[in-house]
Amino acid sequence: MLYPVHSPQHNLPKPQAEFVFRYAGKLLLEQEFAPDLASYKHCFSKIPTISRKFGYLQCVRCGNQKPSLFGKIPCEKCHTTHFYCRNCIQMGRVMQCESLYVWSGEVPVWQSHESPLSWDGTLTDAQLHASNRIVQAIQQQEKELAVWAVCGSGKTEMLFRGIEAALKLGKRVCIATPRADVVRELQPRFKEAFQTVPVQALYGGSDEKEGSAQLIIATTHQLLRFHKTFDVVIIDEVDAFPFHNDATLPYAVNRAKKDRHTMIYVTATPRQDLRLKMTLRKLPYVFVPVRYHGHPLPVPRLHMSISLKKAIKERQLPNSVLTWIKKRKNPNRQLLIFVPTIALAEELAEKLREGSTLPFQSIVSAHSEDEQRVEKIIQFRNREIQLLITTTILERGVTFPSVDVIVLDAGHMVFDDAALVQIAGRAGRSMDDPTGEVLFVHNGKTNAMVKSIRSIQSMNKRGGFSK
């Protein structure tokens, strides 16, 4: 049951109560609640889809003001042409002659759960310190809190008790992240941790569409459909693409939170603007510099290859890299190879399958356009695949127990310093195998490589590791 329809605060018949919990806090196009339109249209207020601000068009749903992202098409209803927003068209086309409907009916009262947390694990001292600070922020309705915790520190587990505190207070919670793969990774973990609380996952292509649960995990794009909905919003991987360089997504997040809210930013690699706010004490934060298993972060090794360009052109690995793979310290580890483009991922995997002397029975690629990437990631986690060649889609938010990592052409522009830190963080995440080798293959080191290594060394030093 998603809706606490028998809550004593609501004296509505069950169908009406279900409608309240289904649509409260939503910002929708007419066709998105068409089945219930006739009976409950009076519960919504109409607002324009596209307005003019200082002479410029603005999409009310996504905030887009770029003229290049507006198109004009004939309208069959009005027998004229109208503007529409191309920026958020993947969420359903908004036409200038249509309206958006924002909920203006009864405000739902969400259930106060007595003991919602099923997870019975233990936290390290560093994790517990961060967890207590998150609980405090939620209980005291602090406006903002940043959680800066290194890759592999157990950020998800640190959030559990804070979410428990919110659910005990009858608050509605959203964990938002820029990437669908991270949502898919988090959903089973939160369902296991909160077994008595309905949890929904919203992302492009997800089976769940309604977004009516008290605890929601969603891509930040999905928040375009919400309006003053959540008491607690947790932005996981706040520094990740596309959140940090797409103004639409912070716009959606800010509209989705209630006037009285707690916003929690979670990151292992805060961008410069976030660091500046923390340094100037304009943003309270808690810092976790050590992994949950107490071992340091693997420090990447720079590997210069003068034949890199030639090897990439031929869709091969440089001979020196092949030699390194064969002489790894732990040959039982799986191998993750990150490459800058989808084409290189596919063609390199094919070439290695055809004529490689590498000691791997299965070599596959996975990327954002791969319809089987979810299955492949599961197979890799289950050790059914030994070598996975991928793009930056797996730079963060996924955990594999025992891997070594190679970044091929680490000097490519897609690998900024934050991405390289996150990629290096895929290694050494397990208590059973807390170390791992990370190799940055390049033909000329870049500032991003140098900064990422210095950042990792700095985190290790702050975590009490001298080297």
C-alpha positions in Angstrom: 0.0 0.0 0.0 1.5 3.3 -1.1 -1.0 5.6 0.6 -1.7 5.9 4.3 -5.4 6.3 3.4 -6.7 5.3 6.8 -4.7 8.0 8.5 -6.9 9.7 11.1 -6.0 13.1 9.7 -8.0 12.3 6.6 -11.8 11.7 6.6 -12.1 11.2 2.9 -13.4 8.0 1.2 -10.6 5.7 0.2 -10.7 6.5 -3.6 -10.5 10.3 -2.8 -7.7 9.8 -0.3 -5.7 7.7 -2.8 -6.1 10.5 -5.3 -4.8 13.1 -2.8 -1.7 11.1 -2.1 -1.2 10.3 -5.8 -1.2 13.8 -7.1 -0.3 16.1 -4.2 2.9 18.0 -4.9 2.8 17.2 -8.7 3.2 19.6 -11.6 1.7 17.8 -14.6 0.5 18.2 -18.2 -3.2 17.6 -18.7 -2.6 14.2 -20.3 -0.6 13.0 -17.4 -3.6 12.8 -15.1 -6.2 12.4 -17.9 -7.9 9.3 -16.3 -8.9 11.4 -13.2 -9.3 14.7 -15.0 -13.1 14.9 -15.0 -13.6 14.2 -11.3 -10.7 16.1 -9.8 -9.7 18.9 -12.2 -10.9 21.4 -9.5 -8.0 20.2 -7.3 -5.4 21.7 -9.6 -4.4 25.3 -10.5 -3.5 26.1 -14.1 -0.3 27.9 -14.9 1.2 28.6 -18.4 3.7 26.2 -19.8 5.8 28.9 -21.5 5.9 32.5 -20.3 7.9 35.6 -21.3 10.5 37.0 -18.9 12.2 40.3 -19.7 11.2 39.8 -23.3 12.6 36.2 -23.5 10.6 33.0 -23.6 10.9 30.8 -20.5 9.7 27.2 -20.1 7.9 27.2 -16.7 8.5 23.5 -16.2 12.3 23.3 -16.7 13.3 27.0 -16.6 14.9 27.0 -20.0 15.4 30.5 -21.5 17.8 29.6 -24.4 16.2 30.7 -27.7 17.9 27.8 -29.5 16.0 25.3 -27.3 12.6 26.5 -28.3 10.9 25.3 -31.5 7.7 26.2 -33.3 5.2 23.8 -34.7 1.6 23.8 -36.1 -1.1 23.2 -33.5 -4.0 21.0 -34.6 -6.2 22.4 -31.8 -5.7 26.1 -32.5 -5.0 25.9 -36.2 -1.9 28.1 -35.7 1.7 27.7 -34.7 3.0 27.7 -31.2 6.4 27.5 -29.4 7.4 24.3 -27.5 10.4 23.6 -25.3 12.9 21.2 -26.7 15.0 21.2 -23.5 12.6 19.0 -21.5 10.8 17.3 -24.4 11.9 13.8 -23.1 9.4 14.4 -20.2 6.5 15.1 -22.6 6.1 18.1 -25.0 5.0 21.4 -23.5 3.1 23.6 -26.0 2.6 27.3 -25.6 -1.2 26.9 -25.9 -1.4 24.3 -23.1 -1.3 24.6 -19.3 0.6 23.0 -16.5 -1.5 21.8 -13.6 -0.2 22.2 -10.1 -1.9 20.6 -7.1 -3.9 23.0 -5.0 -6.1 20.6 -3.1 -5.9 19.0 0.3 -2.4 18.7 1.8 -1.7 15.1 2.6 -0.4 14.0 6.0 2.2 11.3 5.6 2.5 8.4 8.0 4.8 8.7 11.0 6.6 5.3 11.1 7.5 3.9 14.5 10.6 1.9 13.5 11.0 2.0 9.7 14.7 1.0 9.5 15.3 -2.7 8.9 19.0 -2.4 8.4 20.9 -3.7 11.5 24.5 -3.1 10.4 27.1 -1.2 12.4 28.8 2.1 11.5 32.5 3.0 12.0 33.2 6.0 14.2 33.7 8.2 11.2 30.4 7.0 9.6 28.6 7.4 12.9 29.8 11.0 13.3 28.4 11.8 9.8 25.2 9.9 10.5 24.5 11.7 13.7 25.1 15.1 12.0 22.6 14.1 9.2 20.0 13.1 11.9 20.5 16.4 13.6 20.0 18.4 10.4 16.7 16.7 9.7 15.3 16.8 13.2 16.2 20.5 13.6 15.0 21.3 10.1 18.3 22.8 9.1 18.1 24.2 5.6 21.3 22.7 4.1 24.1 20.2 5.0 26.9 18.9 2.8 28.3 15.4 3.4 31.8 15.2 2.0 32.9 11.6 2.1 35.6 9.8 0.1 34.7 7.1 -2.4 34.0 3.8 -0.6 33.3 5.4 2.8 29.8 4.0 2.9 27.8 7.1 2.2 24.5 5.2 1.6 24.7 3.6 5.0 25.4 7.0 6.6 22.1 8.2 5.3 19.9 5.4 6.7 19.4 6.8 10.2 18.7 10.3 8.9 16.0 8.9 6.6 14.7 6.9 9.6 14.4 10.1 11.6 12.5 11.8 8.8 10.1 8.9 8.4 9.4 8.9 12.2 8.5 12.5 11.9 6.1 11.8 9.0 8.3 13.6 6.5 8.4 12.8 2.8 11.9 12.0 1.5 13.5 12.1 -2.0 17.0 10.8 -2.8 17.9 12.3 -6.1 20.9 11.5 -8.3 21.8 12.7 -11.8 22.2 9.2 -13.3 19.7 6.4 -13.9 22.3 3.7 -13.3 22.8 5.0 -9.7 19.1 4.9 -9.1 19.0 1.3 -10.2 21.9 0.6 -7.9 20.3 2.3 -4.8 16.8 1.0 -5.1 17.3 -2.6 -3.9 19.5 -1.3 -1.1 16.9 1.1 0.2 14.1 -1.5 -0.2 16.2 -3.9 1.9 16.9 -1.2 4.5 13.3 0.0 4.8 11.3 -3.1 4.3 8.0 -1.7 5.8 8.1 1.6 3.9 7.0 1.8 0.2 10.0 2.8 -1.9 9.7 3.9 -5.6 12.4 4.4 -8.1 11.8 7.0 -10.9 14.0 7.2 -14.0 13.6 7.1 -17.8 12.2 3.7 -18.7 11.4 2.7 -15.1 8.4 0.4 -14.4 7.2 2.7 -11.7 5.7 5.9 -13.0 3.4 7.3 -10.3 5.9 8.8 -7.9 3.4 8.6 -4.9 5.5 6.8 -2.2 6.8 8.5 0.9 10.3 7.5 0.1 11.4 8.1 -3.5 14.7 7.5 -5.3 14.8 9.4 -8.6 17.0 10.9 -11.3 17.1 14.7 -10.9 15.3 15.0 -14.3 12.2 13.3 -12.8 11.9 16.1 -10.3 10.6 18.3 -13.1 7.2 16.8 -12.3 7.1 17.8 -8.6 6.2 21.1 -6.9 6.8 21.8 -3.2 6.6 18.1 -2.4 9.5 16.9 -0.3 10.5 17.7 3.3 13.9 16.2 2.9 15.8 16.2 -0.4 19.1 14.3 -0.6 21.2 15.0 -3.7 23.6 12.1 -4.1 26.6 12.7 -6.3 25.8 16.4 -6.5 29.0 17.0 -8.5 28.2 14.5 -11.2 27.4 15.2 -14.9 24.8 16.4 -15.9 23.7 18.1 -12.6 26.7 20.4 -12.2 26.4 21.9 -15.7 22.7 21.8 -16.5 20.8 24.7 -14.9 17.5 22.7 -15.5 18.3 20.2 -12.8 19.0 22.5 -9.8 15.9 24.5 -11.0 13.8 21.2 -10.7 15.3 20.3 -7.3 14.6 23.8 -5.8 11.0 23.6 -6.9 10.5 20.1 -5.7 11.4 20.9 -2.1 8.9 22.4 0.4 9.3 25.9 1.8 10.4 24.4 5.1 12.9 21.7 4.1 16.3 20.1 4.6 18.6 19.8 1.7 21.5 17.4 2.0 24.3 17.4 -0.6 26.4 14.2 -0.8 29.6 14.0 -2.7 33.1 12.5 -2.7 34.5 15.1 -5.1 32.9 18.5 -4.4 33.2 21.1 -7.1 34.9 24.4 -6.6 31.7 26.3 -5.8 30.7 23.9 -3.1 34.1 23.8 -1.6 34.2 27.6 -1.5 30.8 27.7 0.4 32.2 25.2 2.9 35.4 27.1 3.3 33.6 30.4 3.9 31.2 28.6 6.3 28.2 29.5 4.2 27.4 25.8 3.9 27.6 23.5 7.0 29.3 20.2 6.3 30.6 17.0 7.7 33.7 15.4 6.4 34.6 11.6 6.2 38.2 11.2 5.0 38.5 7.4 5.4 36.9 4.3 3.8 34.7 2.1 5.9 37.2 -0.7 6.0 40.0 1.6 7.2 42.4 1.2 4.3 43.6 4.1 2.1 42.3 5.0 -1.3 44.3 3.5 -4.1 46.7 6.1 -5.6 46.7 5.9 -9.4 49.9 5.2 -11.2 50.7 7.4 -14.3 51.6 5.2 -17.3 53.2 7.0 -20.3 52.6 5.3 -23.6 54.1 6.9 -26.7 52.2 4.5 -28.9 48.8 5.3 -27.4 47.4 7.2 -30.3 48.4 4.5 -32.7 46.9 1.8 -30.5 43.6 3.6 -30.1 43.4 4.2 -33.9 43.9 0.4 -34.4 41.4 -0.3 -31.5 44.1 -2.1 -29.5 45.7 -1.8 -26.1 49.4 -0.6 -26.1 51.8 -3.5 -25.6 53.0 -2.0 -22.4 49.5 -2.0 -21.0 49.0 -5.6 -22.1 52.2 -6.5 -20.2 51.0 -4.6 -17.1 47.7 -6.5 -17.2 49.4 -9.9 -17.3 51.7 -9.0 -14.4 49.1 -7.6 -12.1 49.7 -8.1 -8.4 46.4 -10.0 -8.0 45.5 -11.7 -11.3 42.2 -12.9 -9.7 40.8 -9.4 -9.7 38.4 -8.4 -12.5 39.4 -5.6 -14.7 37.5 -2.4 -15.5 38.8 -0.4 -18.5 37.4 3.2 -18.9 37.6 4.7 -22.4 36.5 8.2 -23.5 34.0 7.2 -26.3 31.2 4.7 -26.9 32.7 3.7 -30.3 36.1 2.9 -28.7 34.4 0.8 -26.0 32.6 -1.3 -28.5 35.4 -1.7 -31.0 38.1 -2.3 -28.4 36.0 -5.1 -26.8 35.5 -6.7 -30.2 39.2 -6.6 -31.1 40.2 -8.0 -27.8 37.8 -10.9 -28.1 39.1 -11.7 -31.5 42.8 -11.9 -31.0 43.8 -11.1 -27.5 46.2 -13.1 -25.4 44.8 -11.7 -22.2 43.8 -14.2 -19.5 40.1 -13.4 -19.6 37.3 -15.7 -20.7 34.7 -13.0 -21.2 35.3 -9.5 -22.5 32.4 -7.1 -23.1 31.6 -3.4 -23.3 28.9 -1.4 -21.6 27.8 2.3 -22.2 24.9 4.6 -22.1 23.4 3.5 -25.4 23.8 -0.2 -24.7 20.3 -1.7 -24.1 21.8 -4.6 -22.2 24.1 -2.6 -19.9 22.0 -3.3 -16.8 22.3 -7.1 -17.3 26.0 -6.7 -18.1 26.7 -4.8 -14.9 24.9 -7.5 -12.9 26.9 -10.2 -14.6 30.2 -8.3 -13.9 29.2 -7.9 -10.3 28.5 -11.7 -10.1 32.0 -12.4 -11.7 30.4 -13.8 -14.9 32.4 -11.3 -16.9 36.1 -10.8 -16.2 36.9 -7.7 -18.3 34.4 -4.8 -18.8 35.2 -1.9 -21.1 33.1 1.1 -20.3 32.6 4.8 -20.5 32.1 7.3 -17.7 28.6 5.9 -16.9 30.3 3.6 -14.4 32.6 6.3 -12.9 30.5 6.5 -9.7 27.6 5.0 -7.8 28.5 1.3 -8.5 30.3 -1.1 -6.3 32.3 -4.1 -7.4 34.1 -6.2 -4.7 37.5 -6.8 -6.4 38.7 -4.9 -9.4 41.7 -3.3 -10.9 41.1 -0.2 -13.0 42.6 1.2 -16.2 41.8 4.6 -17.7 42.8 4.5 -21.4 43.7 7.9 -22.8 43.3 9.5 -19.3 44.2 12.9 -20.9 41.0 13.0 -22.9 38.8 16.0 -22.0 35.9 13.8 -20.7 38.1 12.7 -17.8 38.2 15.8 -15.6 39.8 15.6 -12.1 36.5 14.7 -10.4 35.8 11.9 -12.9 39.3 10.5 -12.4 39.0 10.5 -8.6 35.7 8.7 -8.9 37.0 6.2 -11.4 40.0 5.4 -9.1 37.5 5.0 -6.3 36.0 1.9 -8.0 39.1 -0.1 -6.8 39.6 -1.5 -3.3 36.1 -1.2 -2.1 35.7 -4.5 -0.4 36.7 -5.5 3.2 38.0 -8.8 1.7 40.1 -6.9 -1.0 40.6 -3.4 0.3 43.4 -2.6 -2.2 43.4 -2.4 -5.9 45.6 -1.1 -8.8 44.7 1.9 -10.8 46.5 2.9 -14.0 46.1 6.2 -15.9 47.4 5.5 -19.4 48.3 8.7 -21.3 50.7 10.2 -23.8 51.2 13.4 -21.9 50.0 14.1 -18.3 47.3 16.7 -17.8 46.4 19.0 -15.0 43.3 16.8 -14.3 45.5 13.8 -13.8 47.8 15.6 -11.4 45.0 17.2 -9.5 43.1 13.9 -9.1 46.2 12.2 -7.7 47.0 15.1 -5.3 43.4 15.0 -4.2 43.5 11.3 -3.4 46.8 11.7 -1.6 45.4 14.6 0.4 42.3 12.5 1.4 44.6 9.7 2.5 46.7 12.1 4.6 43.6 13.5 6.2 42.5 10.0 6.9 45.7 9.3 8.9 47.7 7.5 6.2 51.2 9.0 5.9 51.9 7.8 2.3 
